[in-house]
Amino acid sequence: MADSHCPDARVRCFVACWPDDPTRGRLDRVAGAALGRYPGARRVSASNLHLTLAFIGELPLSGAREAAAALRAIRSEPFDWRIDRVGRFDRAHVLWAGGADEPHLADLAERVRSCLQTLRIRFDGKRFVAHVTLLRDLPGRRGDESAEAVEPIDPFAWPVQAARMLVSERDAQGATRYRALEP
């Protein structure tokens, strides 16, 4: 865990949306139902489920806090993102949940990325693809990240509220835990 008293400490961070508890529960149930089809896959902890808007990587804690403050200034009217499918990213070996393109979500991601550019913070510039990773280390196929493995699920809405700076930390047992970083 980064020392919150040392501004030069480095933290691994990303900008994401957190699901509310009912949405987190639905996502976790979808992950649990899928796990039986993928022996050997690792399930993402329910407490870590999120929607990444921009992956950053390491930053000094002081810079991450500055970015967290700037991100809080991004205002977005709450909206619902409809999740209605699961799919695979074969190259990354993950199973994800997602839905049709949501213009409000794409706009939020664009404003987050613009804010990071203004702050001169580097981030992964890959095209934004809205998804929540449910399982990692899927066995099997190799290939391109295509939509061929998409399956419908019972749809549900995620009420999206805001983007937050999250940090990735390891606990004493070595498990990864995500938490929101306060400015």
N, C-alpha and C positions, 0 to 999 in steps of 0.2 A: 504494500500500500504506500502511495506517495506521501511524504511528510508534508502535511498542510502548513507547516511553519517555515518551510524552505522553498521560496519562490523559484529557485533554480532547479528543483526536483523535476524530473521529466515524467509525464503521464501519457499513457496510450489512450487516445480519445477519438470520438466520432460524434456526429450530430445525428440524432434519431428522434422518433416519436415513441413514447411509451404507451402501451395499451392500458385501458382501465381494467379493473379486476374482472368484470364479466367477459370482456374480450380476451384477456389473458387466459381465462379458464377455457374458453372455446378453442383458442389456438392450441392450448396444451392437450385438450381432448383429441383434437385432430392429429397432433403429433403422436399421442399414445396409440390411436387407432392405426396409424401408418407404420409404427415401429415393428409390428409383427411381420410385415411384408419385407422388411429389410434387416435380416439378422446381421449383427455386427455393427449396425449403425449406432451412432451416439445421439441421444436425444438432447436437444437444447433445454437447459433448465427453464422451468416456467418463469422464474424471476428474471431471466435474461432475454426473454422474447421481446423483440423491438423491430422497428422499421427504420433502417438506415437511410438517411438522406444524403450524407457525405461522410466518407471514411477519411480520417486525417492521419492517424498514426501518432507518433510521439511529438509532444510539445512541452516546452517548459511550463510548469504549473502556472506561473504568472500569465503567460500567453494564453493558456487554456481558460483561465478565469476571465481574461479580457474578452476572449471570444464568447464565452458563456454570457457575459453581460450584453454584448452586442446582439447575440441571438435572441435574448429576451425582448429586445426592442422590435423584433419582427412580429408584427401583428397579423393574425389570420383569423377569420371568422371560423368557428368550429364547423366541421363538416363530417359526413359519414363516408368512410371508405368501405365499399362492399367487397367482402372476401367470399369468393365462390369457387375456388379451385386450388388444387395442389399440383405441383410440377417438380421436375428435376432440372438441376444444372449439372449435366454429366461431368463436365471438366472439373467443376468444384466439388463434385460428389456430395451435393446437398439436396434435400427435399425442402420445398418452400410452399408457403400459402400466399395467395394473392387474389387479385381481381382485375376487372377491366380497368383500362386507363381512367384515372380520376383527375380531371383538370385542376381541381383545387390542390391535390397532392403534388402534381407536377409543378404547379406554381410555387408551392411552399418549398420544394426541393430547389428550384431555381433561385428563389430569394435567399435561401440558406447559402447556396454556393456563391452567389454574388456577394453576400456579406463576407464570406471567408476570403474571396478574392480582394475585396476592399481592405481587409486586414492583412493581406499578403500572407495568408496561411495556405500552404499547399494541401491539397486533398486529392484523392483518387478521382480523376476526371472521367471515368467511364460513364457512359450513358446511364442515367437514372432508370432503374427498373424496380418498380415498387414490389417488394416481396418481404416476407418474414421467414427466416430460416428456421425450420423445425427439427430437422435431422442432419447430422454431419457424417462423413465417412461412409456414404452409401457404397455398397459393393456393386460390382457389375460393369455396365457399359462404359465405353470411352467414346468421346465424340464431341460434337459442338454443342453449345448451349442452345438447344432448340425447344420449341413448344410441343414436340411430338409426344412427350410423356405427360401432358396435362390431363388431369382428371377432375370432373366436377365434384363439389362437396355441397352439403346443405349450406346455403348462403347465410351470412350474418354480417352485421354492420359494426365497424370499428369507429367510434366517435373520436375523430382526431382533433386534438386541442392545440398543441404547440410543438415546436421543435426545441430540443434541449441538447446541451453538451453532455455527453456521457463519457465516463472513464472506465477503462477495463483494468481490474486489479486481480491479483491472485490471493486467495486466503491461505491460512496456515497449512491446509491440506493440499494446496496446489490447484484448487478449483478456481475457474475464472468467474468473476462476479462483476456486473456492471452497476454503476450508480450515477445519478445525476450530479453534475458538478455545479456548485453554487458559485456565483460571481464573487 
